[in-house]
Amino acid sequence: MGAHGHHGQNGDGDWMPSAKITRGLWAAVAIWAALALVGLITLWPGAVTDSGYTAGETAEGYVERIDVGPCTGTVESDGMSCRLLTVVLTSGPDAGSRTQIEHFVSETKVRAPQVEDELILTITPTEAGNVYQFADYQRSGAMLLLVALFAVAVLLLGRWRGLGALAGLAISIVVLLAFVLPALLEGTDPVLVALVGASAIAFVSLYLAHGVGPATNVALLSTLAALTITGLLAWLFVGLCNITGLADENAGFLTALGVTVDPRGLLLAGVVLGSLGVLDDVTVTQVSAVGELHRSMPDATFAELYRSALVIGRDHVSSTVNTLFLAYAGAALPLLLLFTTASQPLATTATSEIVAVEIVRALVGSIGIVASVPLATGLAAVLLAPRRKHPVENDSQD
């Protein structure tokens, strides 16, 4: 029968509204799908112009030995100590040879390179040969292990639905890489790109994870409606708060590379895309809740289903909103510590653009989540309430 928590998403007998309602649902889904498809075709990026910037050649290696002593050009009495890393190169033009890299000893608690650490090094060609400098740690192996653990966990719990969820995630990444990012780099309106991209992702991820049927249609339409509300509120309050989008230094880097982008538009696009993942979780949960309530109370009216499911929705919203706020606060934690150290008044800190951006993100996203609960609950209750079944019929179908 499938997992109990998603029984209503399986497209079984409990989700069989009248033919009229079913046609209306599919008509609404088809209209939105057509609009999303037109948007994809119209906004699909051409060849993205190369900025001309290259990150430079890199090589990989591992630390074989570490010696600590005075930095180059100093003596021990100067009190400036450096680590001299002996690195065995494993890739690049000098693979198999050794190079030495000087790494300043800092009093901060930043992690320093250790013996056997795998490093990424930048290469600077000189007349005397290639000069190597520390760029970053090589962490691809650990990250691949984490991805594998994530996939196994999803498959063990979700089984076939977990496989659908992973496929939806993969396609979401493809949409971002093939459509959203190139379209933004091309200078297309970021809000339109985000709405079209989010719609495409919502269609694919929900249908792959939960199957095709009335329940998924309800969750999809509720998600897209709440996403539209979120986008409109973000557009309104980014304007009212006079947010420029220039507080994010990455927007400045893009401009320096010759990429013409609208910083405010990028901010709005980020709010829309960032809200999608939370919204579909809330709507799917609410639709499933209504379905389960209908199974236990097949003769319940619309009002009874709506009120009962809304109790679940309130609990879900209260925890999800707090989760969303803490996620944004956690991302901005170093910044908040900086403002706290500077002893600025709370009002000044909260209204500075770099903090106000995160507050607007959190609050607008939270309002979208709150709106999604009555939308999904009401639409699901409308579908199921008109249908009358006797307990004997339920038992025979189960």
Buried (B, 14 or more C-beta within 10 A) or exposed (E): EBBEEBBBBBBBEBBBBEEEBBEBBEEBBEEBBEBBBEBBEEBBBEEEEEEEEEEEEBBBBBBEEBEEEBBEEEEEEEEBBBBBBBBBBBBBEBEEEEBEBEBEEEEEEEEBBEEEBBBBBBBEEEEEEBEBEBBEEBEEEEEEEEEEEEBEEBBEEBEEBBBBBBBBBEBBEEBBEEBBBBBBBBBBBBBBBBBBBBBBBBBBBBBBBBBEBBBBBBBBBBBBBBBBBBBEBBBEBBEEBEBBBBBBEEBEEBEEEEBEBBBBBBBBBBBBBBBBEBBBBBBBBBBBBBBBBBBEEBEBEBEBBBBBBBEBBEEBBEEBBEEBBEBBBEEBEEBBEEBEEEEBEEEEBEEBBBBBBBBBBBBBBBBBBBBBBBBBBBBBBBBBBEBEBEEEEBEEEE
